[in-house]
Amino acid sequence: MIYLLWAILPAVIHEAAHFVAALLTGNRLKFQFSFGKLGPIPIPRYTWNWPSTTKEKLRFICQAGFGVELALVPFLPWQYQAAALIHFIIYPWYAGDVSDFNCY
């Protein structure tokens, strides 16, 4: 059970960072559940619509997800570290058009 927590925690932190960054810029994100595809494997995920805001604010919101998730790597157990790094590595392959890397 604890391994499941460490596997899910990076994704929760990632999305929470987007949400808080949006609030700090005067925006509010609405999340929706969807699936990405890693080859034939469906990857569950939450997506959000990009708010209508300045390019700089949007960049901040998009970068907050992996920024906070990866900033915590040195401070948390190896299970979190592994899950966060795997998330970062495979993300571009399953995120598609709604990737944090495509929003700016």
Backbone hydrogen bonds, N-H to C=O, Kabsch-Sander energy under -0.5 kcal/mol:
donor,donor_aa,acceptor,acceptor_aa,energy
5,L,1,M,-1.7
6,W,2,I,-2.2
7,A,3,Y,-1.8
8,I,4,L,-2.0
9,L,5,L,-2.6
11,A,8,I,-0.6
12,V,8,I,-2.0
13,I,9,L,-2.8
14,H,10,P,-2.5
15,E,11,A,-2.3
16,A,12,V,-2.5
17,A,13,I,-2.4
18,H,14,H,-1.6
19,F,15,E,-2.3
20,V,16,A,-2.8
21,A,17,A,-2.5
22,A,18,H,-2.4
23,L,19,F,-2.2
24,L,20,V,-2.5
25,T,21,A,-1.1
25,T,22,A,-0.6
26,G,23,L,-1.6
27,N,22,A,-3.3
31,F,29,L,-0.5
32,Q,47,T,-2.6
34,S,45,R,-2.9
36,G,43,I,-3.0
37,K,94,Y,-0.7
38,L,41,I,-3.0
39,G,37,K,-0.7
41,I,38,L,-1.8
43,I,36,G,-2.7
45,R,34,S,-2.5
47,T,32,Q,-2.8
49,N,30,K,-0.8
53,T,51,P,-1.2
58,L,54,T,-2.4
59,R,55,K,-2.3
60,F,56,E,-2.1
61,I,57,K,-2.4
62,C,58,L,-2.7
63,Q,59,R,-2.7
64,A,60,F,-1.5
65,G,61,I,-0.7
65,G,62,C,-0.6
66,F,62,C,-0.6
67,G,63,Q,-2.2
68,V,64,A,-2.5
69,E,65,G,-2.0
70,L,66,F,-2.7
71,A,67,G,-1.6
72,L,68,V,-1.4
73,V,70,L,-1.0
75,F,72,L,-1.4
76,L,72,L,-0.8
76,L,73,V,-0.9
80,Y,77,P,-0.7
81,Q,77,P,-2.2
82,A,78,W,-2.9
83,A,79,Q,-2.2
84,A,80,Y,-3.0
85,L,81,Q,-2.3
86,I,82,A,-2.6
87,H,83,A,-2.5
88,F,84,A,-2.3
89,I,85,L,-2.3
90,I,86,I,-2.7
91,Y,87,H,-1.8
93,W,90,I,-1.4
94,Y,90,I,-1.0
94,Y,91,Y,-1.1
95,A,91,Y,-2.2
98,V,95,A,-1.1
99,S,96,G,-0.8
102,N,99,S,-1.6
103,C,100,D,-0.5
